[in-house]
Amino acid sequence: SKGEAAAIETELLKDYRFGQQQLVEIWGQACAVAIAKAYPLSSLGKKQPTVLVICGPEQNGSIGLVCARHLRMFEYEPTIYLPKRSTQSLHQDFTVQCEKMDIPFLSYLPTEVQLINDAYNLLIDAMLGPEADCSNIKEPFSGILVTLKQVNIPIVSVDVPSGWDAEEPSQSGINPDVLISLTAPKKCAKSFSGKHFLAGRFLPYDIQKKYDLNIPEYRGTDCIIEL
Amino acid sequence: SKGEAAAIETELLKDYRFGQQQLVEIWGQACAVAIAKAYPLSSLGKKQPTVLVICGPEQNGSIGLVCARHLRMFEYEPTIYLPKRSTQSLHQDFTVQCEKMDIPFLSYLPTEVQLINDAYNLLIDAMLGPEADCSNIKEPFSGILVTLKQVNIPIVSVDVPSGWDAEEPSQSGINPDVLISLTAPKKCAKSFSGKHFLAGRFLPYDIQKKYDLNIPEYRGTDCIIEL
């Protein structure tokens, strides 16, 4: 649940002295590995391995930025769209890392969905995370969600599909093809029928036990599992 | 060279706004993956998959701590030896992460090498990095190097074998079986004849070009290459 996810993160940061930068780096890299597994370069239909990564202003967006950077290292061609600049210095650092690596940024998202369908193979939704209040989504995010419901290229959502409540599956929200749950799946993932990955292989065993998480076993040195 | 390595790191931290925590996490995780590749669990001779990780008080040691944590996630049984507590808060955080994950710490290193040979399958040397002045190694490190020269279990060195000058191969120093170069091999690795990995797949292409690094191509989503 939302509350448990927040409690685990607090415990990791306070008691285990993990850093947010460190966690975001682990999650973002694992997301890129999951995307490369679900959509290998050789499987992409378009001439260029283009990917549009939509990054929100909170932690979910930071993870999207790290993911875009690793996708670039994996020879994909990510383009980033930041609907709203973040005030968090960590988010800004991750943004600079992408800018300095020559990853292009869109200044606005085309409302004509055909333009998005034509330009990109995939869309990564790292816009809103589990903390977002889905009953009160404001601009610019609400407008983007309207666009995301119309595109017909595959959508990969990070942790929680944007606009969904973390606690329950959405009837009328966006419909991602792939969901990458971070650390442990949120309740809303229960009835998700697309490809589902778990990412974030660093959770101490004590925390897994304490919260009764029942995490399946990762194989070898893999940083993701397909559920 | 040593100077170039330092200049690249400064550029990553200042211009690219990478964080030290982020880089250490990437490097440490990649080291664990390289160790698991060189010495898979199934190849270990002893009943328990024990590994001794010796971590110095500087960045090399922080990387060793992260490496030990990931080895634990990969089902190895690391034990850590910190010859000297670090004053860096980042190093202390990485130490707490290991302590809270129930990774045992040795309070001293046995001088009787047979005890080390019997107890561990492998020894990871994350003691001294490229910045160390190898002409003037003080206790406790000099004593540990004497021990390391005598053990007959395989040694894996992180970035630069402890006691070696980063610029030239050592005649009389320790003799690791595996070397994991970080970001780019240092000059001393030129004549290294053991298994040699490169770890740290995040170096922006512009930096690779600027310093004429000629990094070989990583495959797929691999975070290491065997050279």
Interface residues (C-beta under 8 A of the other chain):
Chain A: D15 Y16 R17 F18 G19 Q21 Q22 E25 I26 Q29 A32 V33 A36 K37 R69 H70 M73 F74 L90 Q92 D93 V96 Q97 K100 M101 D102 R201 F202 P204 Y205 D206 Y218 G220 T221
Chain B: D15 Y16 R17 F18 G19 Q21 Q22 E25 I26 Q29 A32 V33 A36 K37 R69 H70 M73 F74 L90 Q92 D93 V96 Q97 K100 M101 D102 R201 F202 P204 Y205 D206 Y218 G220 T221 C223
